[in-house]
């Protein structure tokens, strides 16, 4: 299609001169810019990092916990005074007198304690760590899926700029054609073989084309600003395309794309991790039925007058077994809830697998449709160009009316727009096949 090929060359060779955009970038650079600066991706990266810190935090529960406590107390309660003096090593024989035991004077105590607690057997820690690992894996896949989505949005925005520029070129051509029709109508009216109404009608048609040109010009600016927005450029700037995107060969057998999607779709793998995480949740809920075993040790210093002082010191070490025998059936309900959540995750995964298969098949059908529509649109454009040429020639020879000329010109303008739309649609349909199969970045950036 000669005219459209010439337009494509103009768009590539003279982008900045023709449309005065800030700067032109190739598609891969636009995607790289977006992957490094997009706010939504940065948010997803932070969520993944938070999940990784969650894994580290869960693993730390296997390690001992060490505490430092400093407590101050003052009392004249007999038992408290008795224990304070014993802990401080200040107990004397006079303290055994009945009056001293029953009515001691007030005593103060600074208690400094270093204590250690070490898990020996606690399955909630094990399953808690597994849960955190699954969460981190899920967030990693969510990040990869977000990268696919953002890259696809860049591709779409890039196509919109390309389409808007092509529409502007054709709008300018439509204005030029309309000016020629008005000139011809004026020449015929001045020579006495045409009507004044033809010249006025041609002027009205020219005004319509000029309005469409104004809209097309604004669409170029807005499309460039949208591309700059998704790539993280400063607010108010605009980007230009430096390459022409068109439909590309898939380079794979169409029958393989469903299997490729099931193996590569990050959102599908994310749901698989969610189901695995729910399964771990069932195990975590079940661990509440088992006992826990912890080791503990403590070193204690007591002083009557000074914090962190040492009138006397002591230590203690031991093991604690704790088994909750009854909790009002709470653990049974928690386990039943976890099992329901696992079933829900499995059902959602099964549906999403079927949905992904459908999306792939739909994208392949739409690709075939887009290719055929583009072929038809190009043939229609050839016919429309020839029709305008013939009708214009007949009009010049008084064998056709201006209405016929403007009708065929309108058909030509629609055919031009259709070619632009379908050419971009074909490129987008190709990309959508890759996107639905989960390999968009892999194919576009290689």
Phi, psi and omega in degrees: 000103194296313183299316182293324177296319179297318179298317180299319178297317179300317182297325182278322187277325185236049183292310185289320181293320186285326189234001173053044175278167184295302178203154183259139179228145172286164184300314183298321178294320178299319179292318179298319177300317182294316182296336181265343188232351185294131183295322180293324177292320178297322177296317179295324177296321179292324176295321177295318179297319178299320179294323178292322174295327176298322177297314179299319180295320180292325178291330181294343179291343175285341184272159180292152175252131183240133184235149169240122179238137172233117183238143176238137178213147174225139185197158169240014176293132185306311183293321181293317179297319179302312183289322179300314181294323176297314180297327181276352182072026182250012182284130181236174180295331179296335181289348178274354177296143186302316182294321178293323178292318184279327184226068181287157172284159182296144182224144177250156181213128170258119182248118177251127183225131169254120182233152182229139177229124184236119175295135175250314176216112177203098184294338179297330177291318180298309182288331175296320177294317178300321179296318179294323178295316178297322178297318179295318178296321179296317180291327176296317177292324177298322177296315179297321177295321178296324177297318177299314183297315181294318179297320178294324177294326176295316178302315180296316179294323177298317178296323180297321177296314179301315181294318181296321178294317179296320178297322179294318178299316180289327176295320177295321177294323179295321177296317179298317178295319180295322176297321178294320178296320178293320178300316181295319179295322179293317179300318180293322180292320180292330179275357176086007180253358180237176182253148176296326179297329177294318178296319180294319179297319178295325177294321177296318179297320178297319179298321178297317180293324178294323176296318178295326178294319178300315179297317180298323180294318177294324179298325177297314180297314182294320179296320177294322178292322177297317178297319178296323180296312184289337179270359176083020176290159178304150183300136177091351178275171183220143179245151179244152177275148179240005176217158183257120181269137175216177179300136183241150177295145182287333178065013177218155176292134183298331181290346182271349191289330178295313178296322178297318180296315180296334181268340189239342184297117184291326179293328177291317177295327177298319178291327176297318178294324178296321178293319177296322178295321177295325178294320176296325178300325176296316178296321179297318178295324179290333181294342180293343179280348185259158179284165174240150180228123182231141171264147180214153178208151182210141173241129189233139174235138179234141180214141182282330192245331190236139170292144183061018176276173184217084167288326180204157177223165180199169178217163177208144177217148180185184179230141182237121174256127180231126181225113179280115185269330180209133181224027181075025179069014180300318183295326177295318179292321178297319179292320177296321177297316180297321179293322178295320178295323177295316179299319179298316180296320179294319179294319178297321178296316181298319179293317182296326176298317177292323179295319179297317177300318179295317181299321179295312180297321178296316181296325178292319177296318179294328177295313176301317179298315181296322179295317180291320178297322179294318178300315179296318181296320179293319177296321179295322178295318177301315180296319182294321178296318179292323179296317178297318180299315183290316183292323178297320178295320178294323179295320179297333179259016178062030178254359178213157180269165177295328177301318177299318180297312183291328176295315180292326177294320177297319178297322178295317179298319178294322179294321177297313179298323180295320179296317179299312181299314184285330176293315176294322179296325179293317178297318180293323179295322176297313180296325181292328175298313178297319181295317180292336178271355178079020183233025185299306181299320181300319183280319185285324186269354182285000000 
